[in-house]
Amino acid sequence: MLRQVLHAIVAVLLWVLFGYYWWIVLRQPMNPDTQMALTILAILTLASILYITFWILHNIRIYRTQHRRKERRKVELETGRDYLGRRIVIDDPYALLKSNYIEIDVKRSFVSGEPVEWKVFKTRERAG
């Protein structure tokens, strides 16, 4: 308890010292460079406040039009062909997304006399 009281006293004294130093600085005459710096600082602060306000209003508008999602969207996995034209076979697409290890086999076969390659994705419990 005593430690918290001491921390509070030190904090108040430091704020008083901070205020005193600003009082000393503000009594000094301002030169044009200081006025320019304060003007730029004020403009940047105002621009930041406006940007954050518009960003918050934008997010509120999105929430009101689309409502809050209560769960993740289901993703439909495209399981057609890879970029080399091989057909893709996945045993369980959602297990594949969560798996740490994936085994990929390329199998060749003939369909109607034409060579066909299949790219088979399987989940594994461990590597190797």
Long-range contacts (C-beta under 8 A, 24 or more apart in sequence): 82-119, 84-117, 85-117, 86-117, 86-118, 86-119, 87-116, 87-117, 87-118, 87-119, 88-118, 88-119, 88-121, 89-118, 89-119, 89-120, 89-121, 90-120, 90-121, 91-120, 91-121, 91-122, 91-123, 92-123, 95-123, 96-121, 96-123, 99-123, 99-124, 101-125, 101-126, 101-127
